[in-house]
Amino acid sequence: MPFAYYERLAPAQKRVYRASDAVAELPLPAPERLRPAAAALEAALASGERQAVEGAAQRLANGICDQLGVRRVAVTVLASRPHYRWGELHGLYEPARRPRHPRITLWMRTAKRRQVVAFRTFLRTLLHELLHHLDYVLLRLPESFHTEGFYRRESSLFRQLVGSTSRE
């Protein structure tokens, strides 16, 4: 069942949406090799050190891209999330635009309380933004829509990295 905005899309966009929705998983060839990188990200977040979090997030993103055989994406981690009337921005993916490379920006602290974001939330945000990148470079979609398939792919990567739990 498509999300409500589907009806507002042009016919070509609907085809891209359906193609995205049809892909429910992105199997990693060796997810067990990336689990230490996920654990390092958790430890970095616990330290509260922005540079450590950025380095760990970059290493994990690199590992995923390398295993899937796609171009890497630069990861930047900033301190507190921007806050707007509609809420907080958790992450942002910027596709490659000449001369820039594709980039993911994440924020490691909440906007109002300035608390370090929980590991599972931060990891899901990283995977979410990385999936936009993978939509373009792996699935070769001309646009990256939030579809049910997109969210299934995010959950698929999450489970491969940390396992399945009831708190997912």
N, CA, C and O atoms as a DFTB+ gen file, in Angstrom:
672 C
 N C O
     1  1       0.846      -1.183       0.000
     2  2       0.000       0.000       0.000
     3  2       0.888       1.241       0.000
     4  3       1.626       1.461       0.960
     5  1       0.836       2.041      -1.032
     6  2       1.690       3.240      -1.110
     7  2       1.308       4.276      -0.058
     8  3       0.167       4.335       0.399
     9  1       2.295       5.090       0.313
    10  2       2.029       6.195       1.224
    11  2       1.167       7.236       0.511
    12  3       1.094       7.245      -0.718
    13  1       0.524       8.101       1.269
    14  2      -0.455       9.052       0.739
    15  2       0.116       9.944      -0.362
    16  3      -0.602      10.278      -1.305
    17  1       1.361      10.331      -0.269
    18  2       1.917      11.257      -1.256
    19  2       2.063      10.618      -2.646
    20  3       2.288      11.321      -3.632
    21  1       1.938       9.312      -2.721
    22  2       2.071       8.593      -3.990
    23  2       1.131       9.173      -5.059
    24  3       1.516       9.306      -6.220
    25  1      -0.074       9.509      -4.670
    26  2      -1.068      10.014      -5.635
    27  2      -0.662      11.343      -6.259
    28  3      -1.126      11.674      -7.350
    29  1       0.186      12.103      -5.599
    30  2       0.633      13.398      -6.121
    31  2       1.829      13.274      -7.065
    32  3       2.237      14.264      -7.674
    33  1       2.391      12.084      -7.193
    34  2       3.571      11.897      -8.029
    35  2       3.206      11.815      -9.506
    36  3       2.113      11.380      -9.871
    37  1       4.139      12.240     -10.340
    38  2       3.991      12.101     -11.796
    39  2       4.118      10.617     -12.158
    40  3       4.673       9.845     -11.377
    41  1       3.621      10.213     -13.309
    42  2       3.706       8.796     -13.695
    43  2       5.120       8.218     -13.641
    44  3       5.301       7.087     -13.190
    45  1       6.120       8.969     -14.089
    46  2       7.501       8.470     -14.045
    47  2       7.956       8.290     -12.598
    48  3       8.651       7.324     -12.281
    49  1       7.571       9.205     -11.728
    50  2       7.932       9.093     -10.317
    51  2       7.234       7.896      -9.673
    52  3       7.809       7.234      -8.809
    53  1       6.008       7.619     -10.086
    54  2       5.289       6.453      -9.557
    55  2       6.007       5.167      -9.928
    56  3       6.038       4.227      -9.134
    57  1       6.584       5.111     -11.125
    58  2       7.342       3.926     -11.528
    59  2       8.571       3.755     -10.629
    60  3       8.893       2.641     -10.218
    61  1       9.255       4.864     -10.326
    62  2      10.423       4.809      -9.447
    63  2       9.988       4.392      -8.044
    64  3      10.652       3.574      -7.406
    65  1       8.897       4.939      -7.569
    66  2       8.363       4.598      -6.252
    67  2       8.105       3.093      -6.173
    68  3       8.513       2.440      -5.212
    69  1       7.427       2.546      -7.182
    70  2       7.104       1.117      -7.182
    71  2       8.370       0.264      -7.247
    72  3       8.441      -0.787      -6.610
    73  1       9.368       0.708      -8.012
    74  2      10.634      -0.028      -8.087
    75  2      11.315      -0.039      -6.717
    76  3      11.842      -1.069      -6.298
    77  1      11.307       1.086      -6.025
    78  2      11.884       1.166      -4.688
    79  2      11.111       0.281      -3.722
    80  3      11.703      -0.435      -2.915
    81  1       9.820       0.333      -3.805
    82  2       8.972      -0.412      -2.890
    83  2       9.153      -1.918      -3.048
    84  3       8.930      -2.670      -2.099
    85  1       9.550      -2.358      -4.226
    86  2       9.688      -3.788      -4.511
    87  2      10.943      -4.407      -3.886
    88  3      11.040      -5.631      -3.791
    89  1      11.900      -3.584      -3.460
    90  2      13.146      -4.099      -2.888
    91  2      13.062      -4.019      -1.370
    92  3      13.093      -2.931      -0.796
    93  1      12.955      -5.174      -0.726
    94  2      12.747      -5.206       0.718
    95  2      14.024      -5.444       1.514
    96  3      14.055      -5.163       2.712
    97  1      15.070      -5.949       0.887
    98  2      16.292      -6.266       1.617
    99  2      17.514      -5.886       0.811
   100  3      17.482      -5.859      -0.419
   101  1      18.591      -5.592       1.519
   102  2      19.915      -5.423       0.923
   103  2      20.858      -6.334       1.707
   104  3      21.450      -5.915       2.701
   105  1      20.994      -7.575       1.258
   106  2      21.869      -8.498       1.994
   107  2      23.333      -8.092       1.886
   108  3      23.847      -7.859       0.792
   109  1      23.986      -8.012       3.018
   110  2      25.419      -7.752       3.061
   111  2      26.148      -9.084       2.918
   112  3      25.741     -10.071       3.532
   113  1      27.213      -9.135       2.123
   114  2      27.932     -10.401       1.953
   115  2      28.509     -10.967       3.252
   116  3      28.517     -12.184       3.439
   117  1      28.985     -10.116       4.140
   118  2      29.599     -10.573       5.394
   119  2      29.252      -9.607       6.525
   120  3      30.126      -8.887       7.006
   121  1      27.997      -9.582       6.953
   122  2      27.606      -8.612       7.990
   123  2      28.367      -8.791       9.298
   124  3      28.573      -7.825      10.033
   125  1      28.783     -10.015       9.593
   126  2      29.514     -10.257      10.843
   127  2      30.818      -9.458      10.904
   128  3      31.306      -9.142      11.989
   129  1      31.372      -9.137       9.751
   130  2      32.609      -8.339       9.729
   131  2      32.346      -6.866      10.076
   132  3      33.269      -6.137      10.439
   133  1      31.099      -6.439       9.963
   134  2      30.761      -5.043      10.258
   135  2      30.245      -4.843      11.680
   136  3      30.129      -3.710      12.147
   137  1      29.944      -5.919      12.354
   138  2      29.407      -5.787      13.719
   139  2      30.384      -5.112      14.675
   140  3      29.948      -4.331      15.522
   141  1      31.702      -5.381      14.577
   142  2      32.629      -4.628      15.436
   143  2      32.595      -3.121      15.158
   144  3      32.762      -2.319      16.076
   145  1      32.380      -2.736      13.902
   146  2      32.277      -1.305      13.571
   147  2      31.018      -0.706      14.180
   148  3      31.034       0.439      14.631
   149  1      29.923      -1.469      14.198
   150  2      28.695      -0.993      14.839
   151  2      28.908      -0.863      16.344
   152  3      28.443       0.097      16.957
   153  1      29.608      -1.826      16.937
   154  2      29.901      -1.757      18.371
   155  2      30.808      -0.569      18.682
   156  3      30.651       0.083      19.715
   157  1      31.749      -0.290      17.793
   158  2      32.631       0.869      17.987
   159  2      31.839       2.171      17.915
   160  3      32.141       3.126      18.631
   161  1      30.834       2.208      17.059
   162  2      29.968       3.390      16.972
   163  2      29.202       3.573      18.282
   164  3      29.059       4.693      18.772
   165  1      28.720       2.483      18.837
   166  2      28.002       2.559      20.115
   167  2      28.929       3.092      21.209
   168  3      28.533       3.943      22.005
   169  1      30.156       2.588      21.244
   170  2      31.125       3.051      22.249
   171  2      31.481       4.519      22.041
   172  3      31.631       5.268      23.007
   173  1      31.613       4.926      20.799
   174  2      31.933       6.327      20.504
   175  2      30.808       7.243      20.982
   176  3      31.064       8.298      21.561
   177  1      29.574       6.839      20.738
   178  2      28.439       7.647      21.218
   179  2      28.456       7.740      22.735
   180  3      28.198       8.801      23.303
   181  1      28.757       6.634      23.385
   182  2      28.803       6.636      24.859
   183  2      29.874       7.593      25.376
   184  3      29.740       8.146      26.468
   185  1      30.933       7.789      24.596
   186  2      32.003       8.709      25.017
   187  2      31.570      10.166      24.894
   188  3      32.105      11.037      25.581
   189  1      30.600      10.430      24.018
   190  2      30.140      11.797      23.806
   191  2      31.085      12.645      22.974
   192  3      30.868      13.849      22.833
   193  1      32.126      12.045      22.422
   194  2      33.131      12.772      21.645
   195  2      32.728      12.812      20.171
   196  3      32.677      11.775      19.510
   197  1      32.447      13.997      19.663
   198  2      31.968      14.153      18.293
   199  2      32.911      13.536      17.271
   200  3      32.456      12.823      16.376
   201  1      34.203      13.787      17.377
   202  2      35.161      13.260      16.406
   203  2      35.203      11.737      16.416
   204  3      35.335      11.109      15.365
   205  1      35.092      11.152      17.590
   206  2      35.073       9.688      17.690
   207  2      33.827       9.123      17.030
   208  3      33.886       8.099      16.349
   209  1      32.704       9.788      17.233
   210  2      31.447       9.346      16.614
   211  2      31.545       9.477      15.095
   212  3      31.148       8.573      14.361
   213  1      32.072      10.596      14.634
   214  2      32.210      10.799      13.193
   215  2      33.105       9.727      12.574
   216  3      32.762       9.162      11.536
   217  1      34.234       9.445      13.192
   218  2      35.146       8.429      12.673
   219  2      34.505       7.058      12.645
   220  3      34.643       6.330      11.661
   221  1      33.805       6.693      13.708
   222  2      33.150       5.384      13.767
   223  2      32.026       5.287      12.741
   224  3      31.867       4.251      12.095
   225  1      31.254       6.346      12.588
   226  2      30.173       6.353      11.590
   227  2      30.748       6.240      10.181
   228  3      30.202       5.528       9.339
   229  1      31.847       6.942       9.929
   230  2      32.483       6.876       8.610
   231  2      32.989       5.465       8.320
   232  3      32.805       4.953       7.216
   233  1      33.627       4.835       9.309
   234  2      34.142       3.476       9.108
   235  2      33.011       2.491       8.829
   236  3      33.152       1.613       7.977
   237  1      31.896       2.628       9.535
   238  2      30.767       1.734       9.305
   239  2      30.161       1.967       7.920
   240  3      29.868       1.012       7.199
   241  1      29.976       3.222       7.553
   242  2      29.445       3.533       6.215
   243  2      30.384       3.010       5.131
   244  3      29.927       2.443       4.138
   245  1      31.687       3.194       5.312
   246  2      32.664       2.675       4.348
   247  2      32.540       1.163       4.214
   248  3      32.551       0.626       3.106
   249  1      32.423       0.486       5.346
   250  2      32.322      -0.971       5.323
   251  2      31.097      -1.456       4.574
   252  3      31.169      -2.421       3.813
   253  1      29.977      -0.791       4.787
   254  2      28.752      -1.174       4.083
   255  2      28.911      -0.927       2.588
   256  3      28.596      -1.794       1.773
   257  1      29.401       0.257       2.230
   258  2      29.604       0.572       0.813
   259  2      30.583      -0.406       0.169
   260  3      30.348      -0.872      -0.945
   261  1      31.667      -0.717       0.855
   262  2      32.656      -1.642       0.311
   263  2      32.044      -3.026       0.101
   264  3      32.255      -3.650      -0.939
   265  1      31.289      -3.500       1.084
   266  2      30.679      -4.826       0.930
   267  2      29.676      -4.861      -0.216
   268  3      29.512      -5.894      -0.864
   269  1      29.013      -3.754      -0.467
   270  2      28.028      -3.721      -1.551
   271  2      28.652      -3.293      -2.881
   272  3      27.977      -3.266      -3.910
   273  1      29.934      -2.963      -2.851
   274  2      30.650      -2.626      -4.086
   275  2      30.239      -1.312      -4.709
   276  3      30.182      -1.192      -5.933
   277  1      29.949      -0.314      -3.865
   278  2      29.538       0.993      -4.373
   279  2      30.468       2.084      -3.860
   280  3      31.233       1.886      -2.917
   281  1      30.380       3.229      -4.502
   282  2      31.151       4.404      -4.115
   283  2      30.849       4.794      -2.672
   284  3      29.700       4.774      -2.232
   285  1      31.897       5.144      -1.954
   286  2      31.723       5.586      -0.569
   287  2      31.079       6.962      -0.509
   288  3      31.078       7.719      -1.479
   289  1      30.538       7.255       0.653
   290  2      29.908       8.541       0.916
   291  2      30.610       9.161       2.128
   292  3      30.959       8.453       3.073
   293  1      30.811      10.458       2.101
   294  2      31.432      11.146       3.237
   295  2      30.399      11.321       4.344
   296  3      29.245      11.663       4.083
   297  1      30.826      11.085       5.573
   298  2      29.942      11.242       6.732
   299  2      30.493      12.354       7.616
   300  3      31.667      12.350       7.987
   301  1      29.632      13.294       7.941
   302  2      29.960      14.372       8.863
   303  2      29.016      14.273      10.047
   304  3      27.808      14.112       9.872
   305  1      29.561      14.368      11.245
   306  2      28.733      14.375      12.447
   307  2      28.892      15.737      13.107
   308  3      30.006      16.185      13.380
   309  1      27.773      16.380      13.354
   310  2      27.757      17.677      14.030
   311  2      27.169      17.510      15.421
   312  3      26.616      16.459      15.748
   313  1      27.288      18.532      16.224
   314  2      26.865      18.442      17.621
   315  2      25.347      18.343      17.758
   316  3      24.798      17.251      17.612
   317  1      24.666      19.424      18.027
   318  2      23.233      19.377      18.322
   319  2      22.382      19.550      17.081
   320  3      22.700      20.333      16.186
   321  1      21.305      18.807      17.050
   322  2      20.391      18.836      15.914
   323  2      19.780      20.219      15.725
   324  3      19.503      20.922      16.696
   325  1      19.572      20.602      14.471
   326  2      18.799      21.826      14.224
   327  2      17.345      21.583      14.624
   328  3      16.821      20.479      14.478
   329  1      16.717      22.618      15.123
   330  2      15.325      22.510      15.575
   331  2      14.475      23.523      14.830
   332  3      14.825      24.698      14.721
   333  1      13.364      23.046      14.326
   334  2      12.424      23.899      13.605
   335  2      11.042      23.720      14.221
   336  3      10.857      22.889      15.109
   337  1      10.091      24.485      13.757
   338  2       8.722      24.355      14.281
   339  2       8.175      22.951      14.107
   340  3       7.428      22.459      14.953
   341  1       8.549      22.303      13.005
   342  2       8.029      20.964      12.714
   343  2       8.790      19.862      13.436
   344  3       8.350      18.712      13.426
   345  1       9.929      20.183      14.066
   346  2      10.679      19.168      14.801
   347  2      12.179      19.298      14.592
   348  3      12.675      20.338      14.160
   349  1      12.895      18.220      14.908
   350  2      14.350      18.189      14.821
   351  2      14.783      17.446      13.558
   352  3      14.149      16.475      13.147
   353  1      15.858      17.911      12.959
   354  2      16.458      17.226      11.828
   355  2      17.469      16.227      12.378
   356  3      18.381      16.607      13.112
   357  1      17.312      14.948      12.027
   358  2      18.188      13.897      12.537
   359  2      19.369      13.645      11.610
   360  3      20.490      13.419      12.066
   361  1      19.112      13.684      10.306
   362  2      20.165      13.407       9.337
   363  2      19.806      14.003       7.989
   364  3      18.660      14.376       7.740
   365  1      20.811      14.086       7.123
   366  2      20.607      14.678       5.801
   367  2      21.537      13.988       4.809
   368  3      22.729      13.826       5.069
   369  1      20.980      13.585       3.673
   370  2      21.795      13.038       2.591
   371  2      21.824      14.049       1.459
   372  3      20.785      14.547       1.027
   373  1      23.024      14.346       0.987
   374  2      23.186      15.233      -0.165
   375  2      23.874      14.436      -1.268
   376  3      25.034      14.050      -1.122
   377  1      23.164      14.184      -2.379
   378  2      23.776      13.414      -3.468
   379  2      24.948      14.163      -4.086
   380  3      25.135      15.359      -3.863
   381  1      25.716      13.443      -4.851
   382  2      26.888      14.039      -5.517
   383  2      26.425      15.119      -6.481
   384  3      25.548      14.899      -7.317
   385  1      27.016      16.257      -6.349
   386  2      26.808      17.374      -7.273
   387  2      28.193      17.926      -7.542
   388  3      28.941      18.201      -6.603
   389  1      28.541      18.089      -8.775
   390  2      29.888      18.560      -9.100
   391  2      30.161      19.883      -8.416
   392  3      29.297      20.758      -8.460
   393  1      31.272      20.079      -7.805
   394  2      32.407      19.160      -7.663
   395  2      32.333      18.326      -6.386
   396  3      33.290      17.622      -6.064
   397  1      31.222      18.387      -5.651
   398  2      31.112      17.709      -4.355
   399  2      30.821      16.226      -4.505
   400  3      30.214      15.781      -5.479
   401  1      31.268      15.488      -3.521
   402  2      30.963      14.069      -3.418
   403  2      29.685      13.906      -2.605
   404  3      29.275      14.841      -1.917
   405  1      29.051      12.746      -2.670
   406  2      27.864      12.539      -1.832
   407  2      28.228      12.644      -0.355
   408  3      29.318      12.250       0.062
   409  1      27.295      13.183       0.425
   410  2      27.590      13.453       1.832
   411  2      26.377      13.140       2.698
   412  3      25.231      13.392       2.327
   413  1      26.675      12.585       3.860
   414  2      25.673      12.379       4.906
   415  2      26.073      13.267       6.082
   416  3      27.229      13.274       6.504
   417  1      25.106      14.011       6.600
   418  2      25.322      14.812       7.807
   419  2      24.388      14.266       8.882
   420  3      23.191      14.091       8.654
   421  1      24.952      14.004      10.048
   422  2      24.192      13.495      11.192
   423  2      24.444      14.393      12.386
   424  3      25.481      15.050      12.473
   425  1      23.495      14.421      13.302
   426  2      23.659      15.175      14.535
   427  2      23.621      14.198      15.692
   428  3      22.761      13.319      15.738
   429  1      24.550      14.345      16.628
   430  2      24.689      13.358      17.700
   431  2      24.029      13.765      19.018
   432  3      24.008      12.984      19.969
   433  1      23.497      14.972      19.076
   434  2      22.832      15.411      20.307
   435  2      21.448      15.959      19.973
   436  3      21.229      16.522      18.900
   437  1      20.522      15.783      20.911
   438  2      19.183      16.307      20.721
   439  2      19.216      17.836      20.748
   440  3      20.127      18.434      21.321
   441  1      18.235      18.449      20.138
   442  2      18.237      19.908      20.005
   443  2      17.988      20.620      21.334
   444  3      18.711      21.551      21.688
   445  1      16.983      20.189      22.052
   446  2      16.593      20.933      23.246
   447  2      17.424      20.587      24.471
   448  3      17.874      21.487      25.179
   449  1      17.635      19.311      24.734
   450  2      18.337      18.901      25.953
   451  2      19.827      18.685      25.735
   452  3      20.585      18.536      26.693
   453  1      20.241      18.668      24.487
   454  2      21.657      18.474      24.140
   455  2      22.203      17.136      24.641
   456  3      23.391      17.014      24.940
   457  1      21.323      16.133      24.729
   458  2      21.740      14.802      25.156
   459  2      22.227      14.004      23.951
   460  3      21.731      14.181      22.838
   461  1      23.200      13.126      24.180
   462  2      23.673      12.248      23.108
   463  2      22.520      11.332      22.706
   464  3      21.827      10.763      23.550
   465  1      22.339      11.209      21.409
   466  2      21.262      10.383      20.857
   467  2      21.525       8.916      21.188
   468  3      22.674       8.476      21.205
   469  1      20.469       8.171      21.449
   470  2      20.600       6.744      21.729
   471  2      21.228       6.029      20.524
   472  3      20.985       6.390      19.372
   473  1      22.033       5.018      20.817
   474  2      22.746       4.296      19.766
   475  2      21.821       3.786      18.664
   476  3      22.092       4.009      17.484
   477  1      20.745       3.111      19.023
   478  2      19.859       2.530      18.007
   479  2      19.251       3.623      17.129
   480  3      19.106       3.439      15.920
   481  1      18.905       4.732      17.720
   482  2      18.350       5.853      16.957
   483  2      19.401       6.416      16.014
   484  3      19.118       6.677      14.845
   485  1      20.608       6.603      16.519
   486  2      21.681       7.146      15.695
   487  2      22.013       6.191      14.551
   488  3      22.171       6.622      13.409
   489  1      22.118       4.896      14.854
   490  2      22.432       3.909      13.812
   491  2      21.337       3.877      12.754
   492  3      21.634       3.840      11.560
   493  1      20.088       3.890      13.173
   494  2      18.994       3.895      12.198
   495  2      19.043       5.146      11.320
   496  3      18.756       5.083      10.125
   497  1      19.404       6.272      11.913
   498  2      19.506       7.504      11.125
   499  2      20.641       7.392      10.116
   500  3      20.480       7.772       8.956
   501  1      21.786       6.872      10.548
   502  2      22.890       6.658       9.617
   503  2      22.462       5.736       8.480
   504  3      22.714       6.036       7.313
   505  1      21.821       4.623       8.806
   506  2      21.387       3.675       7.776
   507  2      20.341       4.297       6.855
   508  3      20.349       4.056       5.648
   509  1      19.450       5.089       7.419
   510  2      18.424       5.765       6.625
   511  2      19.068       6.661       5.566
   512  3      18.725       6.595       4.386
   513  1      19.995       7.485       6.005
   514  2      20.649       8.390       5.054
   515  2      21.528       7.617       4.068
   516  3      21.607       7.974       2.893
   517  1      22.180       6.573       4.541
   518  2      22.985       5.737       3.651
   519  2      22.107       5.058       2.603
   520  3      22.540       4.854       1.469
   521  1      20.887       4.709       2.972
   522  2      19.972       4.089       2.003
   523  2      19.612       5.038       0.869
   524  3      19.421       4.597      -0.265
   525  1      19.518       6.322       1.151
   526  2      19.290       7.268       0.048
   527  2      20.445       7.161      -0.949
   528  3      20.234       7.140      -2.162
   529  1      21.655       7.094      -0.422
   530  2      22.841       6.933      -1.273
   531  2      22.749       5.625      -2.065
   532  3      22.993       5.608      -3.272
   533  1      22.400       4.542      -1.389
   534  2      22.320       3.239      -2.045
   535  2      21.203       3.187      -3.078
   536  3      21.320       2.482      -4.080
   537  1      20.132       3.919      -2.848
   538  2      19.071       3.992      -3.868
   539  2      19.637       4.504      -5.187
   540  3      19.309       3.992      -6.257
   541  1      20.487       5.517      -5.098
   542  2      21.064       6.104      -6.312
   543  2      22.166       5.242      -6.914
   544  3      22.159       4.983      -8.117
   545  1      23.115       4.793      -6.090
   546  2      24.314       4.162      -6.651
   547  2      24.227       2.642      -6.772
   548  3      24.897       2.060      -7.625
   549  1      23.429       1.997      -5.952
   550  2      23.298       0.543      -6.028
   551  2      22.059       0.138      -6.817
   552  3      22.141      -0.661      -7.751
   553  1      20.916       0.692      -6.438
   554  2      19.669       0.351      -7.131
   555  2      19.478       1.177      -8.399
   556  3      18.610       0.879      -9.219
   557  1      20.296       2.215      -8.551
   558  2      20.262       3.089      -9.727
   559  2      18.879       3.707      -9.969
   560  3      18.411       3.813     -11.102
   561  1      18.254       4.106      -8.874
   562  2      16.976       4.797      -8.968
   563  2      17.241       6.278      -9.212
   564  3      18.162       6.838      -8.618
   565  1      16.458       6.926     -10.070
   566  2      16.678       8.354     -10.313
   567  2      16.239       9.245      -9.154
   568  3      16.640      10.407      -9.072
   569  1      15.411       8.696      -8.256
   570  2      14.981       9.425      -7.062
   571  2      14.949       8.443      -5.905
   572  3      14.848       7.234      -6.113
   573  1      15.033       8.955      -4.699
   574  2      15.007       8.107      -3.507
   575  2      13.789       8.491      -2.666
   576  3      13.793       9.492      -1.948
   577  1      12.761       7.676      -2.776
   578  2      11.510       7.939      -2.062
   579  2      11.447       7.143      -0.766
   580  3      12.038       6.070      -0.650
   581  1      10.720       7.687       0.205
   582  2      10.423       6.946       1.424
   583  2       9.236       6.032       1.117
   584  3       8.080       6.458       1.133
   585  1       9.548       4.784       0.841
   586  2       8.519       3.785       0.541
   587  2       8.555       2.724       1.641
   588  3       9.466       2.711       2.469
   589  1       7.568       1.843       1.644
   590  2       7.623       0.734       2.597
   591  2       8.866      -0.101       2.344
   592  3       9.505      -0.559       3.292
   593  1       9.220      -0.307       1.082
   594  2      10.426      -1.047       0.745
   595  2      11.671      -0.372       1.288
   596  3      12.581      -1.046       1.771
   597  1      11.724       0.959       1.215
   598  2      12.854       1.715       1.755
   599  2      13.024       1.408       3.247
   600  3      14.129       1.117       3.705
   601  1      11.923       1.476       3.995
   602  2      12.001       1.232       5.434
   603  2      12.301      -0.229       5.739
   604  3      12.934      -0.527       6.752
   605  1      11.858      -1.145       4.880
   606  2      12.224      -2.558       5.058
   607  2      13.725      -2.757       4.834
   608  3      14.370      -3.521       5.552
   609  1      14.277      -2.062       3.829
   610  2      15.719      -2.155       3.595
   611  2      16.496      -1.623       4.798
   612  3      17.505      -2.203       5.199
   613  1      16.025      -0.526       5.365
   614  2      16.668       0.037       6.560
   615  2      16.656      -0.985       7.692
   616  3      17.677      -1.201       8.344
   617  1      15.517      -1.609       7.927
   618  2      15.415      -2.618       8.983
   619  2      16.288      -3.831       8.672
   620  3      16.875      -4.426       9.575
   621  1      16.370      -4.192       7.408
   622  2      17.207      -5.315       6.990
   623  2      18.666      -5.055       7.336
   624  3      19.332      -5.923       7.902
   625  1      19.165      -3.883       7.008
   626  2      20.551      -3.542       7.337
   627  2      20.749      -3.501       8.858
   628  3      21.747      -4.004       9.373
   629  1      19.805      -2.908       9.557
   630  2      19.895      -2.805      11.011
   631  2      20.005      -4.200      11.637
   632  3      20.877      -4.441      12.472
   633  1      19.124      -5.113      11.232
   634  2      19.143      -6.478      11.781
   635  2      20.464      -7.183      11.482
   636  3      20.980      -7.922      12.320
   637  1      21.007      -6.956      10.293
   638  2      22.274      -7.599       9.940
   639  2      23.425      -7.089      10.806
   640  3      24.377      -7.821      11.079
   641  1      23.334      -5.840      11.232
   642  2      24.422      -5.232      12.009
   643  2      24.310      -5.477      13.508
   644  3      25.324      -5.646      14.186
   645  1      23.097      -5.497      14.028
   646  2      22.941      -5.630      15.491
   647  2      22.007      -6.756      15.898
   648  3      21.828      -6.989      17.093
   649  1      21.418      -7.449      14.969
   650  2      20.487      -8.513      15.299
   651  2      19.087      -8.003      15.445
   652  3      18.850      -6.796      15.408
   653  1      18.167      -8.900      15.609
   654  2      16.758      -8.556      15.721
   655  2      16.339      -8.592      17.182
   656  3      16.615      -9.557      17.895
   657  1      15.675      -7.538      17.615
   658  2      15.168      -7.491      18.978
   659  2      13.765      -6.922      18.960
   660  3      13.326      -6.356      17.959
   661  1      13.076      -7.071      20.052
   662  2      11.731      -6.517      20.144
   663  2      11.751      -4.998      20.211
   664  3      10.724      -4.359      19.983
   665  1      12.915      -4.400      20.524
   666  2      13.018      -2.936      20.605
   667  2      13.304      -2.314      19.249
   668  3      13.432      -1.094      19.147
   669  1      13.407      -3.125      18.212
   670  2      13.747      -2.589      16.882
   671  2      12.698      -1.603      16.474
   672  3      12.780      -1.027      15.389
